[in-house]
Structure formats: C-alpha cells, structure tokens
Amino acid sequence: MIVNPRLAHLLELADQGPALRAALAEEVAALLVEWPSDCPAEMRPVFENLLTRTAREVDADTRARLRVQLFHDRALAARLLPKEKNPVAPLIEAARNGADITAALAEMLGLAQDRAAEILGDESGEALATACKGAGVSRAAFSTLALLALPHGPDPGARLAAYDRIATLEAARTLRSWRGVLPAAAE
C-alpha cells in the first residue's frame, strides 16, 4: 500500500516521544479537518485514535487550540478531546470578588497578558465577545463575565449583543491571530 508522505511524517512524530506531543496533536487535528483525498479512508480512525491519546498528554493551552481547530466539527471534537472543567468558572469567580482577571483571562485564552488587558480595556465588549466566542465559551458564561468584568461603559445590552453579532468562524480566526498562530493556506 502506498502511504501518503504526510501520514508517514505524523507517524514518525508519534514515535518521537512527549517533547513533540503538542506539535503532533495540532498536525493531526489539521489533517482530520481537511482529510486529503489521496489518503485512504480506513486510515482516518487510526489518526482519530492518535489525536485522542495525544490530547490527553498535552497541556490545557494546547487542548484549547485543538478545540479552536476542530470547532467546525463539534462532534469530532467532542469525540476526540477529553472533557475538561469549565475554564470560565474560576475567572467568573475572580471577577465576582473584584480581583484583577487579566492574568487568568490570558491563561484561559492562551494569550499574552498585554493582549488580555486590551480585551478587558475594550468597554464595548466586542473584543471580549470575540475572544470568548472564538474559544468556544458559551453565551451564558460570556454574559456573566462581561457584566462582571466590564461594569462601566455603554449600554450593557449592547455589550452582551456583541456575542450574537460575531460569526463563530471569524471569532476563531481572530483569536488565532491574537495568539500569533498563522492561518492555514486554505482559509
């Protein structure tokens, strides 16, 4: 059987050990999102299993990036990526207590702290809505966070409506660009 060079490369990465797990997971997710027509369909379950195993071994930031990568196929993401606690809950609790949530937001979104500070500094709520929607944060969690983290500024209803105005795919792309992840050529 002729093996696609990309598949062979991924299998080689799998043998490299834990040092390259994040790279392997992200490459396998990209492969599953855009399965090449010259790759045999019977190989797909092998790579789904590989992503499932690898996703258990990577850090939370990498799993968050994987969720963004697989966002358009939620069933695939739900099947392959491990369930995690609600990452927004500690952030909401900190905001309720009046704590500075910049560092926690940066960590949750996989961003630099200065970018998180810019997001929280946008009183319109547009940046926070984009970040939350791009990271797969629910509308309810965003609303709670926005009301607590952005208590001042324009009409609260307008800030909350920002979440609904933003397209999910565009939010995911924007979040990736804020993280410094270059978009794939196909996008």
ZAMARGU-4260 file (C-alpha; in steps of 0.2 Angstrom, whole numbers, plus 5000, padded with zeros to 4 digits):
<rodrens>
0) 5000/5000/5000 | 5006/5017/4996 | 5007/5029/5011 | 5004/5047/5010 | 5020/5056/5015
5) 5010/5067/5027 | 5003/5052/5036 | 5020/5044/5037 | 5028/5060/5044 | 5014/5061/5058
10) 5018/5043/5062 | 5036/5047/5064 | 5032/5062/5075 | 5021/5050/5086 | 5037/5040/5089
15) 5047/5055/5095 | 5040/5055/5112 | 5032/5068/5123 | 5043/5083/5118 | 5033/5084/5102
20) 5016/5080/5108 | 5009/5097/5105 | 5015/5098/5088 | 5009/5081/5084 | 4992/5084/5091
25) 4990/5100/5081 | 4996/5092/5065 | 4984/5078/5067 | 4969/5089/5070 | 4974/5099/5054
30) 4974/5083/5045 | 4957/5077/5051 | 4949/5094/5047 | 4955/5093/5029 | 4957/5075/5026
35) 4967/5073/5009 | 4958/5065/4995 | 4973/5054/4992 | 4973/5047/5010 | 4964/5030/5012
40) 4948/5032/5022 | 4952/5017/5033 | 4967/5027/5040 | 4956/5040/5047 | 4951/5030/5063
45) 4970/5027/5066 | 4973/5046/5067 | 4957/5049/5077 | 4964/5037/5090 | 4981/5045/5089
50) 4974/5063/5092 | 4963/5056/5107 | 4979/5048/5115 | 4990/5063/5111 | 4977/5076/5118
55) 4977/5068/5135 | 4996/5071/5136 | 4996/5089/5131 | 4993/5105/5142 | 4977/5114/5143
60) 4983/5128/5131 | 4986/5115/5118 | 4969/5107/5121 | 4961/5124/5119 | 4970/5127/5102
65) 4964/5110/5097 | 4946/5114/5101 | 4948/5130/5091 | 4955/5120/5076 | 4941/5107/5077
70) 4927/5120/5081 | 4918/5117/5064 | 4916/5099/5068 | 4910/5099/5086 | 4905/5080/5085
75) 4923/5076/5081 | 4930/5087/5095 | 4918/5080/5107 | 4923/5063/5102 | 4941/5065/5102
80) 4946/5078/5115 | 4945/5075/5134 | 4931/5084/5143 | 4938/5097/5155 | 4931/5108/5169
85) 4923/5124/5164 | 4938/5135/5162 | 4927/5151/5164 | 4921/5147/5181 | 4937/5152/5191
90) 4938/5168/5180 | 4920/5172/5184 | 4923/5169/5202 | 4938/5180/5202 | 4928/5194/5194
95) 4914/5192/5206 | 4927/5195/5220 | 4933/5211/5211 | 4950/5203/5208 | 4961/5208/5193
100) 4957/5194/5180 | 4969/5199/5167 | 4982/5185/5170 | 4968/5172/5172 | 4960/5178/5156
105) 4977/5177/5147 | 4980/5160/5153 | 4962/5154/5148 | 4963/5160/5131 | 4982/5156/5128
110) 4986/5175/5125 | 4999/5187/5131 | 4994/5197/5146 | 4995/5213/5137 | 4983/5207/5124
115) 4971/5201/5138 | 4972/5218/5146 | 4967/5226/5129 | 4952/5214/5128 | 4947/5219/5145
120) 4950/5238/5141 | 4938/5237/5127 | 4922/5244/5135 | 4911/5240/5120 | 4913/5221/5125
125) 4917/5217/5106 | 4934/5211/5110 | 4929/5200/5125 | 4914/5193/5114 | 4926/5189/5100
130) 4939/5181/5112 | 4925/5171/5121 | 4916/5165/5105 | 4932/5161/5097 | 4937/5150/5112
135) 4920/5141/5112 | 4914/5150/5128 | 4895/5149/5130 | 4884/5164/5128 | 4879/5162/5146
140) 4897/5162/5153 | 4901/5176/5141 | 4887/5187/5148 | 4891/5184/5166 | 4909/5188/5163
145) 4905/5203/5153 | 4894/5210/5166 | 4906/5207/5180 | 4922/5212/5170 | 4916/5227/5161
150) 4904/5235/5173 | 4906/5253/5165 | 4904/5259/5148 | 4890/5259/5136 | 4873/5251/5137
155) 4875/5233/5145 | 4863/5226/5132 | 4874/5232/5118 | 4889/5224/5126 | 4880/5207/5128
160) 4873/5208/5110 | 4891/5209/5103 | 4892/5190/5106 | 4877/5186/5094 | 4884/5198/5081
165) 4901/5190/5079 | 4902/5175/5067 | 4910/5160/5076 | 4922/5156/5062 | 4928/5174/5061
170) 4930/5174/5080 | 4941/5159/5080 | 4952/5166/5066 | 4954/5182/5076 | 4958/5173/5092
175) 4971/5163/5082 | 4979/5179/5076 | 4979/5186/5093 | 4988/5171/5099 | 5001/5173/5084
180) 4995/5157/5075 | 4996/5160/5057 | 4980/5155/5047 | 4981/5139/5036 | 4983/5142/5017
185) 4966/5136/5014 | 4957/5149/5025
</rodrens>
